[in-house]
Amino acid sequence: MRKVFVFISIVAIATLFSSCATIVAGGDPSITISSSVTEPVTITTEKQTYPNVTLPAVVQVKRKKLDGQRIRIEAENYKFQDIVLRKAVNGWAFGNILIGGIIGWSVDLITNCVSKPAQEEFNIEPTFKKKENQESTKENESK
């Protein structure tokens, strides 16, 4: 009887401490985007579209398929390059290997909490102004 109690206690403790990365970093990660542009922009992630926001802005991205995920930024007078996310290993996942064992590690793998964005803050600048580009094209056509 005592062995059963000890076994159940160990399983209960392992379950309570399992999936550390999922508990700590659960949910979709947030990315902060800033720029010197004061004009409202539209930010599109795979999770959501954020219309008419001023920068800096905080957006959420999908945790699943984090590596290579794109964030598109559009403005009326500016053109931006897409932000391409890269993933890094979440440090909490290593603690979970020690504490939660195979069960906790499996939960973290299923929820993809073993990874996090390699960079959580981006300072972006436009590649060029659309209006300036259009004006220079018009000048070239008139010559």
N, C-alpha and C positions, 0 to 999 in steps of 0.2 A: 504494500500500500504506500509506503514511504517513497519507493522508487517511482511510482506513478505520479505522486505529488511533485517530486523534484523534476521529473520530465515535463509535466504540464507547466510548472513554473518557468523552466528554461524556455519552453516554446512561447509562453506568454510574454516573457521579457524580450525575446528575440523579435517577436511580432511588434511589440511596442516601439522598439528602436529600429525596426527595419525601414527601408526606403527613406533614408535621411535626405538624399538629394531631392526626392519628390516632395517631401514635407517642407524643406527649406526653400527650394527653388520652384515649387509647383506652380502651375499656371503658365501662361504665355509670357515670354520675356519682353521687357520694355526697352526701346531704343530711343535715345535723345538725338534729335537733329537740330543743328543750329547753323546760322548763316548771317551774313551782313545784309542780306536782302530784306527789305521791310515790307515788300508787297506780299499780300496773302498768296499762299500756294495750296495746291491740292496734293496730298500725300496718299499714295496707294500702296498698301501691303497686301500680301496674300490673305490676311485675316480681315482687313477692313479698309475703307476709303475715308480719309479725313479731308473734307472740302473746306476751302477758305480758312486756313489756319495761318497764324503768323509764327515765324520761327524765333526762338527755339520752340520745338514741339516734342512731346513724348508720344510715341506710337507703340502699339503692340504688334508683335510678329508671331507667326505660328511656331511652336516648339518642334513640331514634326517637320522633317526635311529642312532643318535649319541651314545646313550648308548649301550655299548657292542661291538662297532665297533673295529676291530682288525687292527693293523699295524704290518706287518711282515718284519723282517730285516734278510737278508741272506748275508753271506760272504763265501769266499772260505775256509778260515782257522779258522773260528769262528762259534759258534752256539749261537743264541740269543733267548730269550723268546719273544713271541709276546707281544706287548703293547696292552692292552685292555682299551679303553676309557670309561670314565664315564661322565655323564652330570651333570651340575649344572644350577641353574636358572640364567638367564641373568637379571641383575639389571635394565636395561633399560625397561624391560617389565612392571615393577611396575609403572614407570613414565608414561608409555603409558596407563595404566589403568586410571590414573587420567586425562591425557590430551586428549588422543585419544578415550577414551570410548570403547564401545563394537566394533565399527568398527575397530579401531586401534588394539585392543587386538585380534580380529579375524584374521587380516592380519598377526600379529606376530605368531599366532598359526598355520596358514596355511603354513607359510614359516619356521616354527620351530625356529624362532629367539628368542623364550622365553627361549631356552636352549643354553648353551655354553659348551665347554669341561671343566670339573672340573679342569683339569691340562693341561697347554699348553706347558710345558717344561718337557722333560724326559731325564735323564742321565742313559744310559743303559750300562751294562757291559756284555760281553759274559759269558755264563754258563760254557763253556770249549772250548778249541781249538780242532778242528777236527783232526789235525795232531797228537797232543799229544795223543789223545784217540786212534788213529789208531796205533801209535807206541807202546803204552802199550799193545794193543791187540796182536800185532805181537810178542812182547816179551813173553807174556803169552803162546802163541801158540808154540813157539820154546822151552819152558821149559818142 
